[in-house]
Amino acid sequence: MNPANPERVTLAITGASGAQYGLRLLECLVAAERSVFFLVSKAAKVVLATEMDIELGDNPAEIEQYLTDRYRARPRQIRVFGEDDWMSPVASGSGAPSSMVICPCSTGTLSAIACGLSNNLTQRAATVVLKERRQLIMVPREAPYSEIHLENMLKLTRMGCVMIPASPGFYNRPETVDDMVDFIVARILDQLGITQELMPSWGRHCL
């Protein structure tokens, strides 16, 4: 299979608050029959344990099996790679993903990518996506933003990256936390060109 297959999405979860966004997006990608290369940082595992009581451990194969069972994915539909797995397809331009989403994206990861660092697989994959002119979507979650954060977001936006801050709207009148999570996930799916029914588009009632 071509590593740049548009049916495949690379999803990275880093150590910002908002782990729910990342796992809900994974669930939706699986339901949409997309293959997913899944990257998760050590800090993200701490957040997952804190926010969702999910303990992923350090073995990529065990994480892969857990996520496959949790979301009823096809065998090998979800592929998990460790932070230092430099033989992963996403570590090279010849295997660059067509689309990569970092959700949530910590400001440390944001800074590293803006500076072109490759200290772990997520950072390396993102720099590969940028140099190959592919789609990179980042979901920063911080408040308030400092001038450094804003400058890094502007720099990456000028490179073609799409920023979707984890700031859900309320015009859809959310009733639960899941509704607010789905607001952001819906916007990500729209950017990926994946049909979604999590939230209707604005003005649909006028069509």
N, C-alpha and C positions, 0 to 999 in steps of 0.2 A: 504494500500500500504506500502511495506517495505520502511522505511526511507532511507535505503542505496541503493535504486533502482538506477542503473547506468543511467537511463533515466532522473534523476533529478540532477540538478546542483545548488549549492548555489553560488550566485554572490553578492559580497559586493563592494560597491563604497565608497571610503574614500576621504579625503580632499586634495588630490594632484591634480595639474592641469592635464587635460586630461579626463574630464568627458565624452567626445565624445567616447572614447574607451569603457567605461563601457556600455553606452546605445547602441552603435552599437553591442557589444557582446550580450546584452540582446535581441536585435532584431533578431540576427542570431540564438540564442538558441531557441527562440519562433518559428522561421521559420523551425528549425530542429526538431520540435515537442518535445523538451525537456521541462519538468516542471522545474520551476525556483523558488527557495527561494531567495528573493531579500532583501538585507540589505543595508541601506544607512545612513551614519553618518550625524550629523548636519553640520560639515564642508563641506561635499560633497554637501549638499544642497546649501550652499553658492557658491561653485564652479559651480554647475549646473546653478544657477541664473546668475552668472557672465559670464560664457563661452557660455551658450546656451539659456539664457533667459527663463529657465524652473524653475517655482516655485512649489516645491512639497508639501510644508506645513508639518504639524506634524502628521496628521492622517493616520495611515497605511492603513486603508480601502479605504480612498480617493486616496492615492498614488497607491494602487493596481488597482483601477478602472481606474485611469488616464493611467497607463502603459498598462493595458489590452486594452483600447480603442486605444491608440497610436500605438500599435503594432499588433492590431487585434488578440489578443491571445484568446484561448479558456477560458471559465469561469474557474477560479481557476488555470489556467496554471501558472500564476504568483502569488506567495504568498509573501506578504510584512510583515516583522516583525520589530518592533521598537527596538531601541538600548538597551532598558532595558527589553525586553520581554524574561525573563529567562525561560518561559514555552515553548518557541519555540523548535521544535524537534532538531534543530542544537545545542542546548545548552547542550546536553547530549550525552555521548558515545553510548547510546542505540538508538539514532536517528541521529548518525553522517552521514553527507553526503558522498557519494562515491567520489565526486569531489567538490572542492571549488575554486573559483577564486576571488582574490581581485584585482580589476581593475577600476581605478588606485589605487595604494597602496601608501599612504603617508609614509614618513620615520618615523613618529611617530608611525603609526600602525606597521610598520616593526620592530621597536625597541621593542614595547610592546609584540609582538608575540614571538620575539627572546628571551625575558626574561620570557615568560610564564605568562604574565599578562592577566587578564580577566575583564577589566574595562567596557567593553561594549559587546554586542552580537557578533559583528564581531571578536573581539579578542578571546572571549570564543569559538566561532565556529571553529576558526583556530587552537586553542590549542587542541580542541577535535579531529579535523581531523588528527593532528600530532600524538596524542597519540594512535589513532586507526589505524595508518599506512595507511591512505587514501591519495588521491591526493590533493595537495595544490599547486596552481599556483598563483604567486604574480607578479604584473606588477608595479614595482616602477617607479616613475617619479620625478627625481630630477637632478640638474646639478649645480656644479660638485658634485660628491659623496665624502663625507668625509671618513676618516678611520673608523669612527663609523658605517656609512652606509655599507661600504664594509665588515666590520667584521660581522655585523648582517646578511647580505646576505649570507656570507660564512657559518655562523653558521646554518642558516635555510636550505641552500642547503645540508649540511651534514646530516640534518635530513630527507632529501628526498623531500624538497620543490623545485619546479621549478621556477627559476627567468626569467621573460621575460621583460627586461627593455623596456620602451616605447621609443625605438630608431628605427624608421622605416628605412628600407634599400631603396635604390634607383635603384637597378638593374631592377626593374619592370617599371622604368620610370614613376613615378607618375605624374599626371597632375593636381590633385586637392588635397585639404586637406583630403577629403574623401578617396582618394586612399592611402594616408599615414596611415590613421586610419585603413583601411582595411588590410594593411600589418601586423599590430600587431594583429588584431583580427583573421586573418587567422592563425597566429602562435599559438594563444591560442586554436583555434578550432582543429588544428592538434594535440596538446597535449591532448586534450579531446577525441580524436579519432572520431571526428565528421567530416563527409565529407563536404568540403567547396570548393566553386568555386570563392572565392574572389581574389585569387592569385594562379597561377600555381606553382607547385613545381619546384625547380631548375633542369634544364636538361630534363624537360618533352619532349621537342622537339626532344630529342635524342632517345626516346623510340619507 
